[in-house]
């Protein structure tokens, strides 16, 4: 019991340190894969469809994007967070569910993150999502209502000091638009 309490306190302290550092400076710097944008028309699945599929199977989604895989093909990557058990203490498990976007049906593979970079970025994303009252699919749908086109990137971020979801959309004229959807 004492060991579990000590582990929980240390984990919470480390998480607070990481998140306070991230929020004090700026969110992790990420930008869409520009080489993926011209291939968006080949996708057989939309960003919202991918989010909803993953959410139904794995739980809340904290990030989603189209990008190129290692072979240069268009891939849809969706990032859910699930609960796991370890020594009777609950913790979050961050995953990437991805697969070829130009094939139907969308066949995914799952990777569990264990490296510091992905865990830090996912912790930031989860914190932003927990500050709000909307899920990622709703944020993308709101962005598409403002700017029709193909949504290809939805990432929690800060818009100034306000938590938001940054959504990138390619409009029918081929231009990219970046919208901030407040999470509250």
VENBEL-V753445 format. One record per residue. N is the residue number from 0. RES is the residue in one small letter. SS is DSSP state (H for helix, E for strand, L for the rest). PSI is psi in whole degrees, -180 to 180 (NA if undefined). OMEGA is omega in degrees with one decimal (* if undefined). Layout:
n=N res=RES ss=SS psi=PSI omega=OMEGA
n=N res=RES ss=SS psi=PSI omega=OMEGA
This chain:
n=0 res=x ss=L psi=-47 omega=-179.5
n=1 res=x ss=H psi=-38 omega=179.1
n=2 res=x ss=H psi=-42 omega=178.3
n=3 res=x ss=H psi=-42 omega=179.2
n=4 res=x ss=H psi=-44 omega=179.0
n=5 res=x ss=H psi=-45 omega=177.8
n=6 res=x ss=H psi=-45 omega=-178.4
n=7 res=x ss=H psi=-43 omega=179.9
n=8 res=x ss=H psi=-45 omega=179.1
n=9 res=x ss=H psi=-41 omega=178.8
n=10 res=x ss=H psi=-45 omega=179.8
n=11 res=x ss=H psi=-43 omega=178.7
n=12 res=x ss=H psi=-44 omega=179.0
n=13 res=x ss=H psi=-43 omega=179.3
n=14 res=x ss=H psi=-43 omega=178.3
n=15 res=x ss=H psi=-42 omega=178.8
n=16 res=x ss=H psi=-48 omega=-178.6
n=17 res=x ss=H psi=-47 omega=-176.6
n=18 res=x ss=H psi=-38 omega=179.1
n=19 res=x ss=H psi=-37 omega=176.0
n=20 res=x ss=H psi=-44 omega=-179.3
n=21 res=x ss=H psi=-44 omega=-177.9
n=22 res=x ss=H psi=-30 omega=-179.4
n=23 res=x ss=H psi=-36 omega=-178.9
n=24 res=x ss=H psi=-83 omega=178.9
n=25 res=x ss=L psi=163 omega=178.8
n=26 res=x ss=L psi=161 omega=177.1
n=27 res=x ss=L psi=138 omega=-179.5
n=28 res=x ss=L psi=118 omega=177.4
n=29 res=x ss=L psi=144 omega=176.6
n=30 res=x ss=L psi=153 omega=179.6
n=31 res=x ss=L psi=157 omega=176.3
n=32 res=x ss=L psi=100 omega=-176.1
n=33 res=x ss=H psi=-30 omega=-179.4
n=34 res=x ss=H psi=-18 omega=179.7
n=35 res=x ss=H psi=-27 omega=-173.2
n=36 res=x ss=H psi=-46 omega=179.5
n=37 res=x ss=L psi=-19 omega=-178.2
n=38 res=x ss=L psi=-1 omega=-175.8
n=39 res=x ss=H psi=-32 omega=179.4
n=40 res=x ss=H psi=-16 omega=179.9
n=41 res=x ss=H psi=-9 omega=-176.9
n=42 res=x ss=L psi=136 omega=177.2
n=43 res=x ss=L psi=0 omega=179.9
n=44 res=x ss=L psi=143 omega=178.0
n=45 res=x ss=L psi=165 omega=177.6
n=46 res=x ss=H psi=-44 omega=-179.8
n=47 res=x ss=H psi=-43 omega=178.6
n=48 res=x ss=H psi=-44 omega=178.9
n=49 res=x ss=H psi=-43 omega=178.5
n=50 res=x ss=H psi=-47 omega=-177.5
n=51 res=x ss=H psi=-40 omega=177.9
n=52 res=x ss=H psi=-47 omega=-178.6
n=53 res=x ss=H psi=-41 omega=179.7
n=54 res=x ss=H psi=-41 omega=-179.7
n=55 res=x ss=H psi=-33 omega=-176.1
n=56 res=x ss=H psi=-37 omega=-171.0
n=57 res=x ss=H psi=-17 omega=-178.2
n=58 res=x ss=L psi=-169 omega=-174.3
n=59 res=x ss=L psi=140 omega=-179.9
n=60 res=x ss=E psi=134 omega=-176.6
n=61 res=x ss=E psi=-6 omega=-179.0
n=62 res=x ss=E psi=149 omega=176.3
n=63 res=x ss=E psi=144 omega=-179.1
n=64 res=x ss=E psi=153 omega=168.5
n=65 res=x ss=E psi=138 omega=178.3
n=66 res=x ss=E psi=173 omega=176.2
n=67 res=x ss=E psi=139 omega=175.9
n=68 res=x ss=L psi=-176 omega=-176.7
n=69 res=x ss=L psi=-25 omega=179.6
n=70 res=x ss=L psi=-2 omega=-179.5
n=71 res=x ss=L psi=7 omega=179.0
n=72 res=x ss=L psi=153 omega=178.6
n=73 res=x ss=E psi=130 omega=-179.3
n=74 res=x ss=E psi=146 omega=172.8
n=75 res=x ss=E psi=125 omega=178.2
n=76 res=x ss=E psi=128 omega=-179.7
n=77 res=x ss=E psi=137 omega=-171.5
n=78 res=x ss=E psi=100 omega=176.6
n=79 res=x ss=E psi=164 omega=173.2
n=80 res=x ss=E psi=132 omega=-179.9
n=81 res=x ss=E psi=165 omega=176.8
n=82 res=x ss=E psi=143 omega=176.4
n=83 res=x ss=E psi=165 omega=178.2
n=84 res=x ss=E psi=137 omega=177.7
n=85 res=x ss=E psi=123 omega=-176.5
n=86 res=x ss=L psi=46 omega=176.5
n=87 res=x ss=L psi=12 omega=176.9
n=88 res=x ss=E psi=137 omega=178.3
n=89 res=x ss=E psi=147 omega=173.8
n=90 res=x ss=E psi=165 omega=179.8
n=91 res=x ss=E psi=143 omega=174.5
n=92 res=x ss=E psi=120 omega=-179.7
n=93 res=x ss=E psi=135 omega=-175.6
n=94 res=x ss=E psi=161 omega=168.1
n=95 res=x ss=E psi=124 omega=175.1
n=96 res=x ss=E psi=117 omega=-174.9
n=97 res=x ss=E psi=160 omega=178.0
n=98 res=x ss=E psi=169 omega=-179.6
n=99 res=x ss=E psi=125 omega=-176.9
n=100 res=x ss=L psi=-19 omega=-176.3
n=101 res=x ss=L psi=7 omega=178.7
n=102 res=x ss=L psi=145 omega=178.5
n=103 res=x ss=L psi=130 omega=-0.8
n=104 res=x ss=L psi=161 omega=179.9
n=105 res=x ss=L psi=116 omega=-179.9
n=106 res=x ss=L psi=122 omega=-174.0
n=107 res=x ss=L psi=156 omega=167.9
n=108 res=x ss=E psi=158 omega=-175.9
n=109 res=x ss=E psi=134 omega=174.6
n=110 res=x ss=E psi=132 omega=175.4
n=111 res=x ss=E psi=129 omega=-179.3
n=112 res=x ss=L psi=135 omega=176.9
n=113 res=x ss=L psi=-9 omega=-177.3
n=114 res=x ss=L psi=155 omega=-174.4
n=115 res=x ss=H psi=-45 omega=-177.1
n=116 res=x ss=H psi=-51 omega=-179.0
n=117 res=x ss=H psi=-39 omega=-180.0
n=118 res=x ss=H psi=-41 omega=178.5
n=119 res=x ss=H psi=-48 omega=-179.8
n=120 res=x ss=H psi=-43 omega=-179.9
n=121 res=x ss=H psi=-36 omega=176.8
n=122 res=x ss=H psi=-41 omega=176.2
n=123 res=x ss=H psi=-49 omega=-180.0
n=124 res=x ss=H psi=-46 omega=-179.6
n=125 res=x ss=H psi=-41 omega=179.3
n=126 res=x ss=H psi=-46 omega=178.7
n=127 res=x ss=H psi=-46 omega=-178.9
n=128 res=x ss=H psi=-36 omega=179.9
n=129 res=x ss=H psi=-19 omega=177.5
n=130 res=x ss=L psi=-15 omega=-173.5
n=131 res=x ss=L psi=-178 omega=-178.9
n=132 res=x ss=L psi=11 omega=177.8
n=133 res=x ss=L psi=157 omega=176.2
n=134 res=x ss=L psi=174 omega=-174.9
n=135 res=x ss=H psi=-40 omega=179.9
n=136 res=x ss=H psi=-42 omega=178.8
n=137 res=x ss=H psi=-41 omega=178.6
n=138 res=x ss=H psi=-43 omega=179.3
n=139 res=x ss=H psi=-41 omega=178.4
n=140 res=x ss=H psi=-39 omega=177.0
n=141 res=x ss=H psi=-40 omega=178.5
n=142 res=x ss=H psi=-43 omega=179.2
n=143 res=x ss=H psi=-28 omega=175.8
n=144 res=x ss=H psi=-32 omega=178.0
n=145 res=x ss=H psi=-38 omega=-176.5
n=146 res=x ss=L psi=97 omega=179.1
n=147 res=x ss=L psi=151 omega=178.7
n=148 res=x ss=L psi=-151 omega=178.8
n=149 res=x ss=E psi=114 omega=176.6
n=150 res=x ss=E psi=134 omega=-177.7
n=151 res=x ss=E psi=3 omega=-177.4
n=152 res=x ss=E psi=125 omega=177.5
n=153 res=x ss=E psi=109 omega=-172.4
n=154 res=x ss=E psi=130 omega=172.8
n=155 res=x ss=E psi=142 omega=-176.4
n=156 res=x ss=E psi=-174 omega=171.4
n=157 res=x ss=E psi=134 omega=173.3
n=158 res=x ss=E psi=95 omega=-166.5
n=159 res=x ss=L psi=-117 omega=176.9
n=160 res=x ss=L psi=6 omega=-177.3
n=161 res=x ss=E psi=132 omega=176.2
n=162 res=x ss=E psi=137 omega=-176.8
n=163 res=x ss=E psi=173 omega=172.0
n=164 res=x ss=E psi=121 omega=177.1
n=165 res=x ss=E psi=122 omega=-178.7
n=166 res=x ss=E psi=127 omega=174.9
n=167 res=x ss=E psi=136 omega=-179.1
n=168 res=x ss=E psi=135 omega=171.6
n=169 res=x ss=E psi=120 omega=-179.9
n=170 res=x ss=L psi=172 omega=-175.8
n=171 res=x ss=L psi=-21 omega=177.4
n=172 res=x ss=L psi=5 omega=176.4
n=173 res=x ss=L psi=-2 omega=-179.7
n=174 res=x ss=L psi=147 omega=176.3
n=175 res=x ss=E psi=140 omega=179.0
n=176 res=x ss=E psi=137 omega=179.2
n=177 res=x ss=E psi=118 omega=179.3
n=178 res=x ss=E psi=148 omega=173.5
n=179 res=x ss=E psi=121 omega=178.4
n=180 res=x ss=E psi=115 omega=179.5
n=181 res=x ss=E psi=143 omega=-178.6
n=182 res=x ss=L psi=-12 omega=179.9
n=183 res=x ss=L psi=NA omega=*
